């Protein structure tokens, strides 16, 4: 599978595959997920949390300590060619 401009070559948008960061809307880089399952680039969510203590998706309380690495997603993405 190849990713180009946010679209997998099969014609499926990255958003439908949950490969896009909810903040920058680009393909995820070092994915981090909150307890509710929202996923962000590590850099994006750390920058966000420097300004706000709430999730950008649902405004629930959020901190760096409550984020987890999304290892299954990271593994899947490492097998994709960008």
N, C-alpha and C positions, 0 to 999 in steps of 0.2 A: 504494500500500500504506500502510496506517495502522498504527501501533504503539500499543497501549493496554494498560497493565498487563502488559507483557512478552509480549503475544501479538499477532502480525500478524493483521489482520482476516480473512485467509484461513483462520485457525484453526491456523496453524503456530506452535508455540512459538518464541520468539526463540532459545532454547538450541539448537534443531535447526538454525537458520540461523547459529549462532555469532555472535549479536549481543549476547550477555550477557557481562559481565565475570566472569571466573572467581573474583574476590574478592568483589565486592559483589552479584553476580547481577542487577544492573540492566542496562538497555540501555547499551552502551558509550559512553563519552565520551572523545574524543581517543584512539582505540585504539592500543595499543602491543603488539607481539608479541615473544616470545622466539624463539630459534632453533628450538625444538621446535614452534613454532606456537601456543602458548598465548597468549591475548589478554586484555588487561586495560585498564581505564581508566587513563589516564596518572596521574591523581592517586592512584588505588588502589595501583598498583604502585610508585610513588615512595614512598608512605607505608610500604608493606610492606618495601621495600628499606632503609628507615631502621631497621627492626628486625631484618631477616634478610637474609642474602646468598644465599638459596636460592629457587628458583621455588616458589610456593605449590602448584603442581599436581604436580610430580614431584620436588621437592627437589634438582634439579640446581643447580649454582653459577650465579648470575645477578647481573648488575650493570646499572646504568642504561646503561652504555656498550654492552652487548650487546643492548639493546632497540632495536627499529626501529618507526618509524611504519608503521602498516598502511594505506597510501594507497588500495589498492583497496577495502578495507572502509570507510574514511572516505568515499570518493567514493560508494559505494553507499548509505551511511547518510545522506549529505547530500541524496540524492534521495527519502528517505522522509519522510513527515510524521509527527511525533510528537504 
